[in-house]
Every structure is written in C-alpha cells, then in structure tokens.
C-alpha cells in the first residue's frame, strides 16, 4: 500500500467514522478505482447539501436493510448515526419502514444488526419453544 493510499484510508475513517473491508482491499489492489468510487460517495453522502448527516445515516440504514447488505456495513451506519445523536428508537423506526416495503426477512436482518449495536436485552419466552438454533 502506498503512503497516498494509507493517508486516504485514514481520511476516509475520519470523515465517515468507519472504513469497510472493500475500501481496504481497493486501497491496496486498485487505488485509482477507490478514488473514483469515493468521489460519488463524497458528492452524495459526505458533502453537506440539503439533507443533514443524521437523515442520510437513517436513509443508509434503511436502504442497506432493504438490500440485506452485510451486517457489518449496516452496523457501521447504525453506529455513526448514534455518534451523530440519533436515538436507538429513531434508528429502529427507520428500519421498521423496511417491513412493508421489503418484507419480514429484510426487516429481521436490519433489526438483528440494530440489536447487535445497541445491545438491548432480549425478552425470552417463559415457555419451551423451538428457537431455530442448531444444538
């Protein structure tokens, strides 16, 4: 990895609050393509325009949930939203919008990612049930 690529990854981490695995891969394997792809992200997501960053994070959480993106990617945007002062309840309500639009499977995916970040205590049934976990 070149010094330029390292500086760029560090700057991405500072401005976004996260760096994904594909960023790290592309910084090493094809830095010019990472630069090109990131210009779109900077224009649509990072640059201050009409929507504020909190709203953009909620939209990212929702859209990534609907797409069933990898949980680490959803969790990173949930964490950034929390860092920006978005409440766990506001994030959950954004994820809940996925339910009528994308169905229960996508909704469950987002809720699981949300729970992994906020760490709420789960309510367990008081009766014996099958939980779908392998034993």
Legacy VTK file of the C-alpha trace (Angstrom):
# vtk DataFile Version 3.0
C-alpha trace
ASCII
DATASET POLYDATA
POINTS 135 float
0.000 0.000 0.000
1.354 3.414 -0.894
1.600 6.303 1.537
-1.063 8.123 -0.521
-3.477 5.218 -0.155
-2.818 4.993 3.591
-3.437 8.717 4.021
-6.640 8.402 2.003
-7.954 5.484 4.095
-7.163 7.431 7.264
-9.009 10.482 5.911
-11.991 8.287 4.980
-12.094 6.918 8.516
-12.025 10.414 9.986
-14.732 11.839 7.695
-17.078 8.835 7.724
-16.449 7.312 11.107
-15.892 3.890 9.525
-13.995 2.106 6.772
-15.328 -1.055 5.122
-13.303 -4.078 4.068
-13.761 -3.266 0.385
-12.200 0.164 0.980
-9.130 -1.514 2.456
-8.962 -4.043 -0.374
-9.244 -1.407 -3.088
-6.733 0.894 -1.399
-4.243 -1.936 -1.720
-5.317 -3.525 -5.003
-6.583 -0.649 -7.182
-6.316 2.730 -5.505
-7.437 4.763 -8.580
-10.775 2.896 -8.662
-11.265 3.520 -4.937
-10.690 7.218 -5.584
-13.226 7.257 -8.421
-15.882 5.369 -6.462
-15.366 7.513 -3.405
-15.934 10.734 -5.374
-19.562 9.654 -5.906
-19.935 8.838 -2.217
-18.449 12.176 -1.240
-20.822 14.085 -3.515
-23.981 12.218 -2.499
-23.275 11.357 1.127
-20.474 13.312 2.760
-20.852 16.747 1.191
-23.280 18.968 3.102
-26.263 19.640 0.894
-29.963 19.868 1.737
-30.199 16.677 3.830
-28.261 16.669 7.067
-25.911 13.846 8.011
-28.336 12.362 10.565
-31.026 11.976 7.894
-28.539 10.492 5.453
-27.463 7.904 8.038
-31.092 6.894 8.648
-31.584 6.541 4.901
-28.430 4.454 4.650
-29.559 2.173 7.474
-32.937 1.718 5.808
-31.619 1.168 2.292
-28.889 -1.217 3.436
-31.508 -3.148 5.414
-33.788 -3.413 2.385
-30.840 -4.615 0.287
-29.799 -7.038 3.035
-26.299 -5.649 2.902
-23.637 -7.325 5.032
-24.371 -6.729 8.707
-21.010 -5.045 9.357
-21.967 -2.374 6.821
-25.395 -1.845 8.422
-23.864 -1.815 11.901
-21.289 0.792 10.874
-24.025 3.181 9.736
-26.064 2.499 12.882
-23.009 3.353 14.979
-22.317 6.539 13.010
-25.977 7.551 13.437
-25.681 7.012 17.199
-22.454 9.045 17.212
-24.370 11.861 15.485
-27.012 11.853 18.226
-29.705 9.793 16.507
-31.519 7.798 19.176
-31.739 4.000 19.071
-35.526 4.365 18.763
-35.221 6.662 15.726
-32.918 4.143 14.050
-35.312 1.298 14.833
-38.200 3.280 13.343
-36.197 3.778 10.147
-35.556 0.032 9.979
-39.258 -0.650 10.570
-40.056 1.141 7.308
-38.420 -1.851 5.578
-41.182 -4.141 6.826
-43.982 -3.086 4.443
-41.611 -2.360 1.559
-39.145 -5.265 1.633
-40.793 -7.849 3.875
-40.099 -9.515 7.146
-36.807 -11.185 6.122
-35.121 -7.887 5.272
-36.678 -6.276 8.353
-35.321 -9.051 10.600
-31.859 -8.584 9.090
-31.864 -4.890 9.988
-33.329 -5.441 13.452
-30.650 -8.022 14.221
-27.908 -5.606 13.134
-29.530 -2.865 15.262
-29.712 -5.118 18.328
-26.067 -6.108 17.894
-25.083 -2.436 18.079
-27.439 -1.122 20.766
-27.294 -4.315 22.824
-30.788 -4.336 24.260
-31.633 -7.282 26.487
-33.797 -9.782 24.670
-37.084 -10.916 26.139
-37.104 -14.694 26.230
-40.326 -16.715 26.266
-41.313 -18.215 29.588
-42.292 -21.479 27.930
-40.270 -24.033 25.998
-40.131 -23.305 22.260
-38.063 -24.168 19.226
-35.752 -21.247 18.571
-34.300 -22.277 15.216
-30.789 -22.544 16.642
-28.790 -25.689 15.973
-27.814 -27.638 19.040
LINES 1 136
135 0 1 2 3 4 5 6 7 8 9 10 11 12 13 14 15 16 17 18 19 20 21 22 23 24 25 26 27 28 29 30 31 32 33 34 35 36 37 38 39 40 41 42 43 44 45 46 47 48 49 50 51 52 53 54 55 56 57 58 59 60 61 62 63 64 65 66 67 68 69 70 71 72 73 74 75 76 77 78 79 80 81 82 83 84 85 86 87 88 89 90 91 92 93 94 95 96 97 98 99 100 101 102 103 104 105 106 107 108 109 110 111 112 113 114 115 116 117 118 119 120 121 122 123 124 125 126 127 128 129 130 131 132 133 134
